[in-house]
């Protein structure tokens, strides 16, 4: 009997919000992901600060640094939750250092590259998440339930958040390890929070995620799926409720039989 292999199937997109389009600003969101041969998914989402002049640069550097760091350490994945926090903290630290280095190279302050950051490692058996600032990560089980992995922090003011370059950002980051075989994963920037979550509790809105999880599980062509996801994020259903940049990364854990020798 052949043993089934389990892997993550991913579709992701970042699109410019209508407010940025009107002001001729670039999309300041970024995402990055990579699938590894051992069934591990490394993924990251960042949202550049609207007030930062090079926010899109900081977001891109941060997500790429996180994924590269996770991939470089993927042969030595942690066993317990405290080790996972150390593991993900190191990825956040590398990302912060990369942003600060880029700022120094450009002769600007690190605040000009400010961004939020979510880092995720997903295996067939668990999902580990670290988060600085807003946005969120949500998992879906085989029964169709959406489960919060992280919750956007609620500051005193509606648009208040913490950024990767903020003092104590890494020390106060959220960490969560879900030790359960999950069927689906969604990671998104704060532009989708009002649609995807019940605020301020941060409880996932099931009817929002159910069709998205079905969509990600049925992807046949990655390029076509990305175009469909971009179309959804630009649709009136979404754009009429948020004018911010939007990033959504969806992953479904699929099983398949390996080819016979």
C-alpha positions in Angstrom: 0.0 0.0 0.0 1.3 3.4 -0.9 1.5 6.0 1.8 -0.4 9.3 1.3 1.6 12.5 1.2 0.2 15.7 2.7 1.1 19.2 1.3 -0.3 22.7 1.4 -1.8 24.2 -1.7 -1.5 28.0 -1.7 -3.1 31.0 -3.5 -2.3 34.5 -2.4 -2.7 38.1 -3.7 -2.1 41.7 -2.6 -4.1 44.5 -4.3 -4.1 48.3 -4.1 -6.9 49.8 -2.1 -9.2 52.4 -3.7 -7.9 55.1 -1.3 -4.3 54.5 -2.5 -5.4 54.5 -6.1 -7.1 57.9 -5.7 -4.0 59.3 -4.1 -1.7 57.7 -6.7 0.0 55.7 -3.9 1.5 52.2 -4.5 0.2 49.1 -2.8 1.9 49.0 0.5 1.0 45.5 1.4 3.2 42.5 0.6 3.2 38.7 0.9 5.6 35.9 0.4 5.4 32.1 0.7 7.3 29.0 -0.1 6.5 25.3 0.0 9.3 23.0 1.2 9.8 19.4 0.2 9.1 18.2 3.8 5.5 19.4 3.6 6.2 22.7 5.4 4.7 26.0 4.4 6.6 29.2 5.2 4.5 32.3 4.7 4.4 36.0 5.6 2.1 39.0 5.2 3.0 42.6 5.9 1.1 45.9 5.7 3.2 49.1 5.2 2.3 52.0 7.5 0.2 54.6 5.6 2.3 57.4 7.0 5.7 55.8 6.0 7.2 57.1 2.8 8.8 53.8 1.8 6.2 51.5 3.4 6.0 49.2 0.4 9.7 48.7 0.5 9.7 47.8 4.2 6.8 45.4 3.7 8.5 43.6 0.8 11.8 43.3 2.6 10.2 42.1 5.8 8.1 39.2 4.3 11.0 38.0 2.1 13.4 38.0 5.1 10.9 36.1 7.2 10.3 33.4 4.6 14.0 33.1 3.8 14.9 32.7 7.5 12.2 30.0 8.1 13.3 28.1 5.0 16.9 28.2 6.2 15.9 26.7 9.6 13.3 24.3 8.3 15.6 21.2 8.9 15.4 21.9 12.6 11.8 22.7 13.4 11.0 23.0 17.2 9.3 20.5 19.3 7.6 22.5 22.1 5.8 25.8 22.1 8.6 27.7 23.9 11.0 26.6 21.2 8.6 27.7 18.5 8.5 31.2 20.1 12.3 31.3 19.9 12.3 30.1 16.3 9.7 32.7 15.2 11.4 35.4 17.2 14.6 34.8 15.3 12.7 35.3 12.0 11.2 38.5 13.2 14.6 39.8 14.3 16.1 39.0 10.9 13.2 40.9 9.3 13.7 43.9 11.5 17.4 44.0 10.9 16.9 43.8 7.1 14.5 46.7 7.2 16.9 48.8 9.4 19.8 48.0 7.0 17.7 49.1 4.0 16.8 52.3 5.8 20.5 53.0 6.6 21.5 52.3 3.0 18.9 54.8 1.8 19.9 57.3 4.4 16.4 57.5 5.9 14.9 56.6 9.3 13.6 53.1 9.9 10.2 54.6 10.5 10.0 55.4 6.8 9.9 51.7 6.1 7.4 50.8 8.9 5.1 47.8 8.5 3.2 45.3 10.4 4.3 41.6 10.0 2.7 38.1 10.3 5.0 35.1 10.1 3.5 31.5 9.7 5.0 28.0 9.7 2.5 25.4 8.7 3.1 21.6 8.8 0.5 18.9 8.3 0.4 18.5 12.1 0.5 22.2 13.3 0.4 25.9 12.5 2.8 28.3 14.4 2.2 32.0 14.0 4.0 35.2 15.2 2.3 38.6 14.7 3.4 42.2 15.1 0.6 44.7 14.6 -2.8 44.2 13.0 -4.1 41.7 10.5 -4.8 38.2 11.6 -4.3 34.4 10.9 -7.3 32.1 10.9 -7.4 28.3 10.5 -10.2 26.1 9.3 -10.9 22.5 10.4 -12.5 19.6 8.5 -15.9 20.5 10.0 -15.9 23.9 8.3 -15.3 25.9 11.5 -13.0 29.0 11.3 -10.7 29.3 14.3 -8.7 32.4 15.3 -5.0 31.9 15.5 -4.2 35.6 16.2 -6.3 38.6 17.1 -5.7 42.2 15.9 -4.6 44.3 18.9 -7.2 46.9 19.9 -5.5 50.2 20.7 -7.0 53.3 22.1 -7.6 54.7 18.5 -9.2 53.0 15.5 -6.0 53.1 13.3 -3.5 52.7 16.1 -1.2 49.7 15.7 2.4 48.6 16.4 5.0 48.2 13.7 8.0 46.0 13.2 10.4 48.9 13.9 8.4 50.1 17.0 10.2 49.8 20.4 9.5 46.5 22.0 7.7 45.2 18.9 9.3 41.8 19.0 9.1 41.5 22.8 5.3 42.1 22.7 4.5 40.1 19.5 1.7 37.6 19.5 2.7 33.9 19.3 0.4 30.9 18.8 0.9 27.3 18.1 -2.1 25.2 17.1 -1.2 21.5 17.5 -3.9 20.0 15.3 -4.3 18.8 11.7 -6.0 21.8 10.1 -7.6 21.7 6.7 -7.2 25.4 5.9 -5.3 28.6 6.7 -6.0 32.2 5.9 -3.5 35.1 6.6 -4.6 38.6 5.8 -3.8 42.3 6.3 -5.9 44.7 8.3 -7.8 45.9 5.2 -10.0 42.7 5.5 -10.5 42.8 9.3 -13.9 44.4 9.2 -15.2 41.8 6.7 -13.4 38.7 8.1 -13.7 39.3 11.9 -16.1 40.3 14.5 -14.4 43.4 16.0 -13.2 43.9 18.7 -13.4 40.3 19.8 -11.5 39.1 16.7 -13.8 36.1 16.2 -13.7 34.8 12.6 -16.8 35.4 10.5 -17.7 31.9 9.3 -19.7 32.9 6.2 -16.7 34.9 5.0 -14.2 32.1 5.2 -16.3 29.1 4.1 -16.3 29.9 0.4 -12.7 31.0 0.4 -11.6 27.7 2.0 -13.6 25.8 -0.6 -12.0 27.9 -3.3 -8.4 27.3 -2.1 -9.0 23.5 -1.8 -10.2 23.3 -5.4 -7.4 25.2 -7.1 -6.3 23.6 -10.3 -4.2 26.3 -11.9 -2.2 28.6 -9.6 -2.1 31.6 -12.0 -5.8 31.5 -12.7 -6.6 31.1 -9.0 -4.5 34.2 -8.2 -6.4 36.2 -10.8 -9.7 35.1 -9.3 -8.5 36.0 -5.8 -7.4 39.4 -7.0 -10.8 39.9 -8.7 -12.6 39.0 -5.5 -10.5 41.5 -3.5 -11.3 44.3 -6.0 -15.0 43.4 -6.2 -17.7 45.8 -5.0 -18.5 43.3 -2.2 -15.1 44.1 -0.7 -14.2 47.6 -2.0 -17.5 49.0 -0.8 -16.6 48.1 2.8 -12.9 48.9 2.8 -10.7 51.3 0.8 -7.4 50.0 2.2 -4.8 47.8 0.5 -5.7 44.2 0.8 -3.7 41.0 1.1 -5.1 37.5 1.5 -3.1 34.3 1.6 -5.1 31.1 1.5 -3.8 27.5 2.0 -5.5 24.1 2.1 -3.8 20.9 3.3 -4.3 18.2 0.7 -3.4 14.5 0.7 -2.3 12.6 -2.4 -0.7 9.3 -3.1 2.9 9.4 -4.3 3.7 8.2 -7.8 4.7 4.5 -8.0 8.3 3.7 -8.8 
